[in-house]
Amino acid sequence: MGFMYPNPTEAYIKVERVPVDATCPACGGKDVRRYPVVAALGPRVVIKCQECFHVLSLERPKPEDNWPPFRALAYDWPASRAG
């Protein structure tokens, strides 16, 4: 069903892990990166040490993060009392 978005042409889809200027509080590692993930609470952006996998931050994505790429129009709308 690729009528709105074309099907990927790559064999593997990769997520860019952007380096962050931080030091891991758990192991002292310098390889800390920020990237989108799918978590139990929904789409999130994580800042994580790549050496010991300690999570420094886990937050809801901002609109400029474009994550998830196919989010619904009403994704950020507040819920009503009706649900």
N, C-alpha and C positions, 0 to 999 in steps of 0.2 A: 504494500500500500504506500507507494512512494509518490503520490500525486502532488503533495505539498512540499515535501523535502525529498531530494533524490536519495537513493540507496547509497551507502558508503561504497567506495571503490577500493579502499584499503582492506587487506586481509585482517588486520588488527586495528582496533580503535584505541588510541592512546589519550591519556589525560596529561596535560602539562602540569608538572609539579614545580611551582614557582619558588625559588629560594627566598627565605626570609632571614633578615639580619637578627638572629636570636641565638641564644644558647639554651640547650635543653637543661631544665632544672634537675632531671632525674639522673642523667649520665654525663652531663657536661659537653655533649656532642655539639658540633657546629653545623651539621647538615640538617637544617630545619626547613621544611617546605610547606606551602599552602596549596591545597587542591580540593576539588569537589568530590564528595562521596555520597553514597546512598546509605542512610542510617535507618535504624528502627523508627525514629521519629520523623522520617522523611528526608528530603534532600538537605544536605548540610555542606558547609565548607570547613575543612579541618586544617589546623596548623599542627604538624606532627614531626617529631624527630625521626629521621630516616635510619638512625643507628639502633635505637632501642624501642622505637615505635610509641614513645610516650606522647600522649595528646596534650598539647599546650592550650589549644582552643578548639571548640566545636560550636559553630554559630549558624544561624539561618543565612542563606545566601542573599546578597543584596542584588538589586536589579542589574547592576553592571557586571555581576558575576555570570549572568546568563546561564544559570543552573537551577533547575533542569532546563535543557535547551528547548523542550516542548511543553513548557508550563502552561496551564490553563489561564484564560483571560482573568478569571476571578481568583487566582492563586493567593494574592495578598489582601483580598477583601476581608473585612472582619465578619465573623460568623454572627448570624442572628440568633435570638433565643429559640427560634423554631428549629435550628440545626443548620 
